[in-house]
Amino acid sequence: MQNVVLIVHLLLALALTGVVLLQRSEGGGLGIGGGGGGPQASRPPLTGLAKMTWALAIAFIATSLTLTIFAAQQSATSSVLDRLGTPAPAAPSAPALPDGDGLLPPPAMDEPLTPPRAED
């Protein structure tokens, strides 16, 4: 059942994209510009493509919600690790510390810490 709803959802997504791309642009994205008329201008009646867009959008949202419900029901029964059948990986062990002598600074010597300068 979930696969059928998923296929319908994908087909709706493709159809919705196609219908939106077929519509005529009214110019002025986000309502900017797009002709005069001021507050007296009314919206034109919905065309067939606009009605189809609304229908496809509502069906797309319905299939999205249906897929979400299916996923929630499936995840409530078992965890991902239970479905894989493998035990959880153990925590990595801490690397062994070197013995105490390795943590001490090198012994002081009579030699300087910087390399000798080259004589010009």
C-alpha positions in Angstrom: 0.0 0.0 0.0 2.8 2.3 0.9 4.5 1.8 -2.5 1.2 2.6 -4.3 0.8 5.9 -2.4 4.5 6.7 -3.1 4.1 6.2 -6.8 0.9 8.3 -6.9 2.8 11.0 -4.9 5.6 11.0 -7.4 3.2 11.2 -10.3 1.4 14.1 -8.6 4.6 15.9 -8.1 5.5 15.6 -11.8 2.0 16.7 -12.9 1.9 19.6 -10.5 5.3 20.8 -11.8 4.0 20.5 -15.4 0.8 22.4 -14.7 2.5 25.2 -12.9 5.0 25.6 -15.8 2.1 25.7 -18.3 0.4 28.6 -16.7 0.9 32.1 -18.1 3.1 34.4 -16.1 1.3 37.4 -14.7 4.5 39.3 -14.2 5.8 40.9 -11.1 6.7 38.1 -8.8 5.3 38.3 -5.2 2.6 40.7 -6.3 5.1 43.5 -7.2 3.9 45.4 -10.3 1.6 43.5 -12.6 -0.6 46.3 -13.8 -2.7 49.1 -12.4 -6.2 49.4 -11.2 -5.3 50.0 -7.5 -7.6 48.7 -4.8 -10.5 48.4 -7.3 -8.8 45.8 -9.3 -10.3 42.4 -8.8 -8.8 39.0 -9.4 -9.8 37.3 -12.6 -11.9 34.1 -12.4 -9.9 30.9 -12.0 -9.0 29.2 -15.3 -9.0 25.5 -15.9 -5.3 25.3 -15.2 -5.6 27.2 -12.0 -8.3 24.8 -10.8 -6.2 21.8 -11.8 -3.3 23.3 -9.9 -5.4 23.6 -6.8 -6.7 20.0 -7.1 -3.2 18.6 -7.7 -1.8 20.6 -4.8 -4.5 19.3 -2.4 -3.9 15.7 -3.6 -0.1 16.1 -3.2 -0.5 17.3 0.4 -2.9 14.4 1.1 -0.4 11.9 -0.2 2.4 13.6 1.8 0.4 13.3 5.0 -0.5 9.7 4.2 3.2 8.8 3.7 4.0 10.5 6.9 1.4 8.4 8.8 2.8 5.2 7.2 6.3 6.1 8.2 5.3 6.8 11.8 3.4 3.5 12.1 6.3 1.6 10.7 8.9 3.3 13.0 6.8 2.7 16.1 7.0 -1.1 15.8 10.8 -1.5 15.8 14.0 0.5 15.6 16.4 0.6 12.7 18.9 -1.5 14.6 16.3 -4.2 15.3 15.5 -4.4 11.6 19.1 -4.7 10.6 19.7 -7.6 12.9 23.2 -6.5 13.8 24.3 -5.6 17.3 25.2 -2.0 18.1 28.9 -1.3 17.6 30.9 -1.2 20.8 32.4 2.1 21.9 36.0 2.5 20.7 38.5 1.7 23.4 40.8 4.4 24.6 44.4 4.2 23.3 46.9 2.9 25.8 48.9 5.6 27.5 52.7 5.5 27.2 54.6 4.7 30.3 55.6 7.5 32.7 59.0 8.2 31.1 57.4 9.0 27.7 55.4 11.9 29.3 58.4 13.6 30.7 60.3 16.4 28.9 63.7 15.5 27.4 66.6 15.8 29.8 68.5 19.1 29.8 71.7 19.0 27.9 74.6 21.4 27.5 73.7 21.9 23.9 71.5 24.9 23.0 68.0 24.2 21.8 68.5 26.2 18.6 70.7 25.1 15.8 74.0 26.8 15.4 74.2 29.9 13.1 76.1 29.6 9.9 79.2 31.9 10.0 79.3 34.3 7.1 
